Amino acid sequence: MTKPDGVRPSLFETAEGLRLVAARTDPAWRRWGPYLSDRQWGTVREDYSPGGDAWDYLPHDHARSRAYRWGEDGIGGFGDRHLNWCLSLALWNGRDPILKERLFGLTNQEGNHGEDVKELYYYLDGTPTHSFMRMLYKYPQAEFPYESLVAENARRGLDDPEFELLDTGVFDGGRYCDVAIAYAKAAPDDILMRVTATNRGPETAELTLLPKLWARNTWSWKQGTPKPELMAGSDGSVWVRHPDMPPMRFFAEDADELLFTENETNTHRLFGTGPAAGFYKDGIDACVVGGERSAVNHLSGTKCAARYALHLGPGESRTLRLRLRAETAPGEPFADFDAVFATREAEADGFYAVLQAPIADPEMRLVQRQALAGMLWSKQLYHYDVREWLAGDPAQPAPSPERRHGRNADWGHLRANDIISMPDAWEYPWFASWDLALQAIIFALIDPDFSKNQLLLLVDEAYAHPNAALPAYEWGFGDANPPIHALAAWRVFELDRALTGTPDHVFLKRIFNKLTLNFTWWVNRKDADDRNLFQGGFLGLDNIGIFDRSKPVGDGATLTQSDATAWMAAYALALMRIAIELALRDPTYEDMAEKFFEHFLLIAAATGDSVWDEEDGFFYDVIETRDGTRLPIRVRTLVGLIPIFAVASINEGDLERLPSLRRRLQFFLKNRPDLSALVSRWNEPGQGQTALLSLLRGHRLKALLHRALDPDEFLSDNGLRAVSRAYADKPFCFAWNGRDLGLAYEPAESRSRLFGGNSNWRGPVWMPVNYLLITALHRFHDYYGPDFRVEAPTGSGRTASLREIALDLSRRLIALSTRRADGRRAVYGDSQLEQEDPQFQDLVLFYEYYDGDTGRGVGASHQTGWSGLVALLIQDVATSTSMT
């Protein structure tokens, strides 16, 4: 699509873009989406155990039989924003012991490297309003190896790789079915569901498909709550009635039969109480797999499934068509079905054609579109009223009194009932504050309104603590994540302004006013000795340290963290930059700009000699003992590179428009020469008449980059490692408090259970910190320009500008996912099927982190919320290339 004058059309001039514009005043097109979790079991909000053991309280074996309190899950799920009504797909291959209704994986204790999903599924496409969504699930024709996955992973130790679904052999010979699940909206409340099953194997396959419609259980928790109802119609349709929704009808074309049950807990199966006979949540499973026809009925319930028994020959496909729409909608339900799907898919293509116009490489286009699809599919209803959760429900047994003093007990104000971007809809089906901030930046590429909403959520009174702390994550709202909300808000503001042509100062004011309170909380709570040096805890970098930084180091000593201090310096600079932008239109914000300028200088002064080691040219955490002895922990990890992030360049033109602010800043610097020396080139305008503020002068920046760009330390073919490779043969060792504490370079799966799970920052390439460093290098380049050059890679004899280094790092990270000249993707390592099989070659997974030596994907396999940052890197590289 090209305008007559040759100007590229705006994203908001496409059909999908126009829906986004309309949604600003009428959110109807956002009302339905993929808002079901991939896994609702094993979460804090569904845990009512006395000791807070979420995994044991609600294991996978209970999930099919127990009604959830706070949400729902399903394969390829789709529902309204409150999940009053939910759609998803169940499958049975005739061999499994249970219906495949939700994705299976190992709990934190079962996996030899922590929790892990053991399924093959791929998010392939989607639009921001969810007018079109598409994913793929690969279902083995042999019995799903539940028991062997659990047993073999339990047998393996920390030195062994994880035992994955592909390792079991159930996909050998192509003996599986590809099941594509797609949704299209004919109108905001007219939902079309299409399921296409294809037999990839050499023999005929039996496959039962059960598209499901059900109501989230909202009635079992308080007496007198009205109950929804699904009722069979005489024409084979289903009448759909809910007290909080308009009447609807559900159509399942050519279904073999309709099966009805209730979305209620089977207490007899789980606890040995209540009647054995009845219509329970697991009734459809009992009927289809167990042959218990009395477990379902054909008339009514709160959960139903359309049953299709398929016999698929080799290579044969079968498509199912289903529709949920208003009860009064006229016309035959499937007359326009295919046309609607074709239109919505074409509109999705048109939307991405505009976004990806600068991207010439088809591989980059494919990776970016699938990364964004993963972001869109990972939006979920997050419903969690902590006060109600702590107290228990009137119609249910009272929870143990220990709960009132356990997890999140001091966050009773938190009332969440929103659509939120999750890091991973199976492994992390809950928000984390700094993950959400990064995810908001990604969404700004395609849906800046949603991005801004996400950032505003956590500073709202329904989430933020009365003391102004932001909730960290569900397993411990009171923990501290890196404070990058202001950085994200500024970046989203910039992207939104570039995309729409209109600066949203209302958003900027709202979030700035709230973040100033949170900044004060950090200063008051995390600067123990009022020295502008911070102790934030592990700050998201779980296993990167030699001990748990969330706990006291012992013997009365304190730990000064170079990353916590650098995060706060970056926080101050981001708030200063926002205040300057707002002051250009409202001079009352000049005071705030000066306030955060001074905060930054005080932090910079404290940082200067406290955590910097001139001899090594690196930043280190420092233990300070009771007698004042300073013990630097000289281990080279990402912690020492984070001070690079604290950088801002200010346009000289902005200061010319704010002469009062300029005079006050100059007065401050003149009267505090000790601090003035810390401001990098304030009185020496750089490229484009900019002023630079950072924790690093040119010397320190070059010293850090000398380490970062050294292939024997941080630099790999696929980005920067989390720990220097120098510790591969000789681990770092630190003697403290009667113990020898060590840290080794571990490029992939962790050999440490210091924090449990599969957290591993001891070597792999991790996208978020790489992205933030790349962004910082671009900021430095804005000031220094092309004449400031650094040897890159270290030892190569070649030099590059900071922008060239940033783009090179971006390309290395992109190369994790794109297919190389030999046809292989680094992310899939030595997996022959994923590398060579044509049914896998164009399917990309976005992992939690990547092997520091090979680029193989490690950890959570659908961590799109973190590794989806590749979508931004691709856009930046393509735009820079086209400008060049």
FENQUI-V482296 format. One record per backbone hydrogen bond with DSSP energy under -1.0 kcal/mol. CO is the residue of the C=O (numbers start at 0). NH is the residue of the N-H. E is the energy in kcal/mol with one decimal. If there is no record, write none. Layout:
BEGIN
co->CO nh->NH e->E
co->CO nh->NH e->E
END
This chain:
BEGIN
co->2 nh->5 e->-2.1
co->6 nh->2 e->-1.3
co->9 nh->12 e->-1.8
co->10 nh->13 e->-1.1
co->13 nh->17 e->-2.5
co->14 nh->18 e->-1.4
co->15 nh->19 e->-1.8
co->16 nh->20 e->-2.1
co->17 nh->21 e->-2.4
co->18 nh->22 e->-2.0
co->20 nh->23 e->-1.3
co->21 nh->24 e->-1.3
co->21 nh->25 e->-2.1
co->26 nh->29 e->-1.7
co->27 nh->30 e->-1.6
co->30 nh->80 e->-1.7
co->32 nh->34 e->-2.1
co->32 nh->78 e->-3.1
co->34 nh->380 e->-2.5
co->36 nh->73 e->-1.4
co->43 nh->46 e->-1.9
co->51 nh->53 e->-1.1
co->52 nh->56 e->-2.0
co->53 nh->57 e->-1.7
co->58 nh->61 e->-1.2
co->58 nh->62 e->-1.0
co->61 nh->64 e->-1.7
co->61 nh->65 e->-1.7
co->64 nh->265 e->-2.6
co->71 nh->36 e->-2.2
co->74 nh->88 e->-2.0
co->77 nh->86 e->-3.1
co->78 nh->32 e->-2.6
co->79 nh->82 e->-2.2
co->84 nh->79 e->-1.3
co->85 nh->213 e->-2.0
co->86 nh->77 e->-2.4
co->87 nh->211 e->-3.2
co->89 nh->209 e->-2.8
co->90 nh->99 e->-3.0
co->91 nh->207 e->-3.0
co->98 nh->100 e->-1.3
co->99 nh->90 e->-1.5
co->103 nh->117 e->-2.8
co->105 nh->115 e->-1.4
co->106 nh->110 e->-1.9
co->110 nh->113 e->-1.3
co->115 nh->105 e->-2.8
co->119 nh->137 e->-2.6
co->121 nh->135 e->-2.6
co->124 nh->133 e->-2.0
co->126 nh->129 e->-1.7
co->130 nh->184 e->-2.0
co->131 nh->126 e->-1.3
co->132 nh->182 e->-2.3
co->133 nh->123 e->-1.6
co->133 nh->124 e->-2.0
co->134 nh->180 e->-2.1
co->135 nh->121 e->-2.6
co->136 nh->178 e->-2.9
co->138 nh->176 e->-2.6
co->143 nh->145 e->-2.2
co->144 nh->148 e->-2.1
co->145 nh->149 e->-1.8
co->146 nh->150 e->-2.9
co->147 nh->151 e->-2.7
co->148 nh->152 e->-1.4
co->149 nh->153 e->-1.9
co->150 nh->154 e->-1.7
co->151 nh->155 e->-1.7
co->156 nh->159 e->-1.4
co->164 nh->167 e->-1.2
co->165 nh->168 e->-1.1
co->168 nh->171 e->-1.5
co->170 nh->173 e->-1.6
co->171 nh->174 e->-1.2
co->173 nh->175 e->-2.3
co->174 nh->140 e->-2.0
co->175 nh->199 e->-2.3
co->176 nh->138 e->-2.6
co->177 nh->197 e->-2.6
co->178 nh->136 e->-2.6
co->179 nh->195 e->-2.4
co->180 nh->134 e->-2.3
co->181 nh->193 e->-2.9
co->182 nh->132 e->-2.2
co->183 nh->191 e->-3.2
co->186 nh->189 e->-2.0
co->189 nh->185 e->-2.2
co->190 nh->323 e->-2.8
co->191 nh->183 e->-2.0
co->192 nh->321 e->-2.4
co->193 nh->181 e->-2.5
co->194 nh->319 e->-3.3
co->195 nh->179 e->-2.9
co->196 nh->317 e->-2.1
co->197 nh->177 e->-2.4
co->198 nh->314 e->-1.9
co->204 nh->311 e->-2.7
co->206 nh->309 e->-3.1
co->207 nh->91 e->-1.9
co->208 nh->307 e->-2.3
co->209 nh->89 e->-1.6
co->210 nh->305 e->-2.4
co->211 nh->87 e->-1.4
co->212 nh->303 e->-2.8
co->213 nh->85 e->-2.7
co->220 nh->394 e->-2.5
co->221 nh->224 e->-1.3
co->228 nh->240 e->-2.7
co->229 nh->300 e->-1.7
co->230 nh->238 e->-3.5
co->232 nh->235 e->-1.5
co->236 nh->232 e->-3.2
co->237 nh->249 e->-2.6
co->238 nh->230 e->-2.4
co->239 nh->247 e->-2.6
co->240 nh->228 e->-2.8
co->241 nh->244 e->-1.6
co->246 nh->326 e->-2.2
co->247 nh->239 e->-3.0
co->248 nh->324 e->-2.3
co->249 nh->237 e->-2.3
co->250 nh->322 e->-2.4
co->251 nh->254 e->-1.4
co->256 nh->306 e->-2.9
co->258 nh->304 e->-2.0
co->259 nh->296 e->-2.1
co->260 nh->301 e->-1.7
co->260 nh->302 e->-2.0
co->261 nh->263 e->-1.9
co->263 nh->280 e->-2.9
co->264 nh->266 e->-1.5
co->265 nh->269 e->-2.0
co->266 nh->270 e->-2.7
co->266 nh->272 e->-1.4
co->267 nh->271 e->-1.1
co->279 nh->282 e->-2.1
co->281 nh->285 e->-2.4
co->282 nh->286 e->-2.1
co->283 nh->287 e->-2.7
co->284 nh->288 e->-2.3
co->284 nh->289 e->-1.1
co->285 nh->291 e->-2.3
co->290 nh->292 e->-1.4
co->291 nh->294 e->-1.9
co->292 nh->295 e->-1.3
co->296 nh->259 e->-2.8
co->298 nh->231 e->-3.3
co->300 nh->229 e->-2.9
co->301 nh->214 e->-2.6
co->302 nh->260 e->-2.8
co->303 nh->212 e->-2.4
co->304 nh->258 e->-2.7
co->306 nh->255 e->-2.5
co->307 nh->208 e->-2.6
co->309 nh->206 e->-2.2
co->311 nh->204 e->-2.9
co->312 nh->315 e->-2.5
co->315 nh->198 e->-2.5
co->317 nh->196 e->-2.6
co->319 nh->194 e->-1.8
co->320 nh->252 e->-2.1
co->321 nh->192 e->-2.7
co->322 nh->250 e->-3.2
co->323 nh->190 e->-3.0
co->324 nh->248 e->-2.9
co->325 nh->328 e->-1.6
co->331 nh->334 e->-1.4
co->335 nh->339 e->-2.6
co->336 nh->340 e->-2.1
co->337 nh->341 e->-2.4
co->338 nh->342 e->-2.4
co->339 nh->343 e->-2.7
co->340 nh->344 e->-2.5
co->341 nh->345 e->-2.1
co->342 nh->346 e->-2.3
co->343 nh->347 e->-2.2
co->344 nh->348 e->-2.3
co->345 nh->349 e->-2.3
co->346 nh->350 e->-2.3
co->347 nh->351 e->-2.4
co->348 nh->352 e->-2.0
co->349 nh->353 e->-1.4
co->350 nh->354 e->-1.8
co->351 nh->355 e->-3.0
co->353 nh->356 e->-1.1
co->355 nh->358 e->-1.7
co->360 nh->364 e->-1.9
co->361 nh->365 e->-2.4
co->362 nh->366 e->-2.5
co->363 nh->367 e->-2.6
co->364 nh->368 e->-2.5
co->365 nh->369 e->-2.1
co->366 nh->370 e->-2.4
co->367 nh->371 e->-2.5
co->368 nh->372 e->-2.0
co->369 nh->373 e->-2.2
co->370 nh->374 e->-1.7
co->371 nh->375 e->-2.3
co->372 nh->376 e->-2.7
co->373 nh->377 e->-1.0
co->375 nh->378 e->-1.2
co->377 nh->421 e->-2.2
co->379 nh->419 e->-3.0
co->381 nh->417 e->-1.6
co->383 nh->415 e->-2.2
co->384 nh->388 e->-2.5
co->385 nh->389 e->-2.7
co->386 nh->390 e->-2.0
co->387 nh->391 e->-2.3
co->392 nh->395 e->-1.8
co->399 nh->402 e->-1.7
co->400 nh->403 e->-1.3
co->401 nh->404 e->-1.9
co->402 nh->405 e->-1.5
co->405 nh->408 e->-1.9
co->407 nh->410 e->-2.0
co->410 nh->413 e->-2.0
co->413 nh->385 e->-2.3
co->415 nh->383 e->-2.6
co->417 nh->381 e->-3.4
co->419 nh->379 e->-2.4
co->422 nh->864 e->-2.4
co->423 nh->427 e->-1.4
co->424 nh->37 e->-1.5
co->424 nh->38 e->-1.1
co->427 nh->423 e->-1.1
co->427 nh->429 e->-1.7
co->431 nh->435 e->-3.2
co->432 nh->436 e->-1.6
co->433 nh->437 e->-1.9
co->434 nh->438 e->-2.8
co->435 nh->439 e->-2.2
co->436 nh->440 e->-1.2
co->437 nh->441 e->-1.6
co->438 nh->442 e->-2.4
co->439 nh->443 e->-1.3
co->441 nh->444 e->-1.9
co->442 nh->445 e->-1.4
co->442 nh->446 e->-3.7
co->446 nh->450 e->-1.9
co->447 nh->451 e->-2.5
co->448 nh->452 e->-2.1
co->449 nh->453 e->-2.4
co->450 nh->454 e->-1.9
co->451 nh->455 e->-2.1
co->452 nh->456 e->-1.5
co->456 nh->459 e->-1.6
co->459 nh->462 e->-1.9
co->459 nh->463 e->-2.7
co->461 nh->414 e->-2.3
co->464 nh->467 e->-2.9
co->468 nh->464 e->-3.1
co->471 nh->432 e->-2.6
co->472 nh->475 e->-2.0
co->475 nh->478 e->-2.1
co->476 nh->471 e->-1.8
co->481 nh->483 e->-1.9
co->483 nh->487 e->-2.6
co->484 nh->488 e->-2.7
co->485 nh->489 e->-2.4
co->486 nh->490 e->-2.1
co->487 nh->491 e->-3.0
co->488 nh->492 e->-2.3
co->489 nh->493 e->-2.2
co->490 nh->494 e->-2.6
co->491 nh->495 e->-2.8
co->492 nh->496 e->-2.4
co->493 nh->497 e->-2.2
co->494 nh->498 e->-2.2
co->495 nh->499 e->-2.9
co->496 nh->500 e->-2.1
co->502 nh->504 e->-1.3
co->503 nh->507 e->-1.7
co->504 nh->508 e->-2.6
co->505 nh->509 e->-2.4
co->506 nh->510 e->-2.5
co->507 nh->511 e->-2.1
co->508 nh->512 e->-2.5
co->509 nh->513 e->-1.4
co->510 nh->514 e->-2.6
co->511 nh->515 e->-2.0
co->513 nh->517 e->-1.5
co->514 nh->518 e->-2.8
co->515 nh->519 e->-1.6
co->516 nh->520 e->-1.8
co->517 nh->521 e->-2.2
co->518 nh->522 e->-2.3
co->519 nh->523 e->-2.5
co->520 nh->524 e->-2.8
co->521 nh->525 e->-2.6
co->525 nh->534 e->-2.3
co->526 nh->529 e->-1.7
co->533 nh->560 e->-2.0
co->537 nh->540 e->-2.1
co->539 nh->541 e->-1.1
co->540 nh->543 e->-1.4
co->547 nh->550 e->-1.5
co->553 nh->556 e->-1.8
co->557 nh->623 e->-2.8
co->559 nh->621 e->-2.4
co->560 nh->564 e->-2.1
co->561 nh->565 e->-1.9
co->562 nh->566 e->-3.2
co->563 nh->567 e->-1.9
co->564 nh->568 e->-1.9
co->565 nh->569 e->-2.7
co->566 nh->570 e->-2.4
co->567 nh->571 e->-2.5
co->568 nh->572 e->-2.2
co->569 nh->573 e->-2.5
co->570 nh->574 e->-2.3
co->571 nh->575 e->-2.3
co->572 nh->576 e->-2.6
co->573 nh->577 e->-2.1
co->574 nh->578 e->-2.5
co->575 nh->579 e->-2.3
co->576 nh->580 e->-1.9
co->577 nh->581 e->-2.4
co->578 nh->582 e->-2.5
co->579 nh->583 e->-1.4
co->581 nh->584 e->-1.5
co->581 nh->585 e->-1.9
co->585 nh->588 e->-2.2
co->586 nh->589 e->-2.2
co->588 nh->592 e->-2.0
co->589 nh->593 e->-2.2
co->590 nh->594 e->-2.2
co->591 nh->595 e->-2.3
co->592 nh->596 e->-1.7
co->593 nh->597 e->-2.5
co->594 nh->598 e->-2.1
co->595 nh->599 e->-2.3
co->596 nh->600 e->-2.0
co->597 nh->601 e->-2.3
co->598 nh->602 e->-2.3
co->599 nh->603 e->-2.9
co->600 nh->604 e->-2.4
co->601 nh->605 e->-2.0
co->602 nh->606 e->-2.4
co->603 nh->607 e->-2.0
co->606 nh->610 e->-1.4
co->610 nh->619 e->-2.8
co->612 nh->616 e->-2.0
co->612 nh->617 e->-1.5
co->617 nh->612 e->-2.6
co->620 nh->632 e->-3.0
co->621 nh->559 e->-3.1
co->622 nh->630 e->-3.1
co->623 nh->557 e->-2.2
co->624 nh->627 e->-1.9
co->628 nh->624 e->-2.4
co->630 nh->622 e->-2.2
co->631 nh->633 e->-1.2
co->632 nh->634 e->-2.6
co->635 nh->723 e->-2.2
co->636 nh->639 e->-1.6
co->637 nh->640 e->-1.6
co->637 nh->641 e->-1.2
co->640 nh->643 e->-2.0
co->641 nh->644 e->-2.1
co->642 nh->645 e->-1.0
co->644 nh->646 e->-1.8
co->645 nh->694 e->-1.4
co->647 nh->692 e->-2.8
co->649 nh->690 e->-2.8
co->650 nh->654 e->-1.3
co->651 nh->655 e->-1.9
co->652 nh->656 e->-1.2
co->657 nh->661 e->-2.4
co->658 nh->662 e->-2.4
co->659 nh->663 e->-2.0
co->660 nh->664 e->-2.5
co->661 nh->665 e->-2.5
co->662 nh->666 e->-2.3
co->663 nh->667 e->-2.2
co->664 nh->668 e->-2.3
co->665 nh->669 e->-2.3
co->666 nh->670 e->-2.1
co->671 nh->674 e->-1.2
co->671 nh->675 e->-2.5
co->672 nh->676 e->-1.6
co->674 nh->677 e->-1.8
co->675 nh->678 e->-1.3
co->680 nh->683 e->-1.4
co->685 nh->688 e->-1.7
co->688 nh->651 e->-3.1
co->689 nh->685 e->-2.8
co->690 nh->649 e->-2.9
co->692 nh->647 e->-2.7
co->696 nh->700 e->-2.3
co->697 nh->701 e->-2.4
co->698 nh->702 e->-2.1
co->699 nh->703 e->-2.5
co->700 nh->704 e->-2.6
co->701 nh->705 e->-2.0
co->702 nh->706 e->-1.3
co->703 nh->707 e->-2.9
co->704 nh->708 e->-2.7
co->706 nh->709 e->-1.5
co->706 nh->713 e->-1.1
co->708 nh->793 e->-2.1
co->709 nh->712 e->-2.3
co->709 nh->714 e->-1.4
co->712 nh->724 e->-1.8
co->713 nh->720 e->-3.1
co->715 nh->718 e->-1.2
co->718 nh->715 e->-2.4
co->721 nh->637 e->-2.1
co->723 nh->726 e->-1.5
co->724 nh->727 e->-1.9
co->726 nh->744 e->-1.4
co->731 nh->742 e->-1.9
co->733 nh->740 e->-3.4
co->735 nh->738 e->-1.5
co->738 nh->735 e->-3.2
co->740 nh->733 e->-3.0
co->742 nh->731 e->-2.7
co->746 nh->851 e->-2.0
co->761 nh->745 e->-3.7
co->763 nh->721 e->-1.0
co->764 nh->849 e->-2.3
co->765 nh->769 e->-1.5
co->766 nh->770 e->-3.0
co->767 nh->771 e->-2.4
co->768 nh->772 e->-2.1
co->769 nh->773 e->-2.5
co->770 nh->774 e->-2.5
co->771 nh->775 e->-2.0
co->772 nh->776 e->-2.3
co->773 nh->777 e->-1.8
co->774 nh->778 e->-1.6
co->775 nh->779 e->-2.5
co->776 nh->780 e->-2.4
co->777 nh->781 e->-1.8
co->779 nh->783 e->-2.9
co->780 nh->784 e->-2.4
co->782 nh->686 e->-3.4
co->784 nh->787 e->-1.1
co->789 nh->799 e->-2.0
co->792 nh->795 e->-2.2
co->797 nh->791 e->-2.5
co->799 nh->789 e->-2.5
co->800 nh->804 e->-2.2
co->801 nh->805 e->-2.5
co->802 nh->806 e->-2.6
co->803 nh->807 e->-2.1
co->804 nh->808 e->-2.6
co->805 nh->809 e->-2.1
co->806 nh->810 e->-2.4
co->807 nh->811 e->-2.0
co->808 nh->812 e->-2.0
co->809 nh->813 e->-2.6
co->810 nh->814 e->-2.0
co->812 nh->815 e->-1.4
co->813 nh->816 e->-1.7
co->813 nh->817 e->-1.8
co->815 nh->826 e->-2.0
co->819 nh->822 e->-2.1
co->823 nh->819 e->-2.9
co->824 nh->827 e->-1.4
co->825 nh->828 e->-1.8
co->826 nh->856 e->-2.9
co->827 nh->830 e->-2.5
co->830 nh->834 e->-1.9
co->831 nh->835 e->-2.6
co->832 nh->836 e->-1.9
co->836 nh->839 e->-2.2
co->836 nh->840 e->-2.0
co->839 nh->842 e->-2.2
co->845 nh->862 e->-1.3
co->848 nh->857 e->-2.9
co->849 nh->764 e->-3.2
co->850 nh->854 e->-1.9
co->855 nh->850 e->-3.4
co->857 nh->848 e->-1.9
co->859 nh->847 e->-1.6
co->861 nh->863 e->-2.5
co->862 nh->865 e->-1.6
co->862 nh->866 e->-2.2
co->863 nh->867 e->-2.1
co->865 nh->868 e->-1.6
co->866 nh->869 e->-1.8
co->867 nh->870 e->-2.2
co->868 nh->872 e->-1.9
co->869 nh->873 e->-2.7
co->870 nh->874 e->-1.7
co->871 nh->875 e->-2.6
co->872 nh->876 e->-2.8
co->873 nh->877 e->-2.6
co->874 nh->878 e->-2.5
co->875 nh->879 e->-2.6
co->876 nh->880 e->-2.5
co->877 nh->881 e->-2.5
co->878 nh->882 e->-2.2
co->879 nh->883 e->-2.0
END
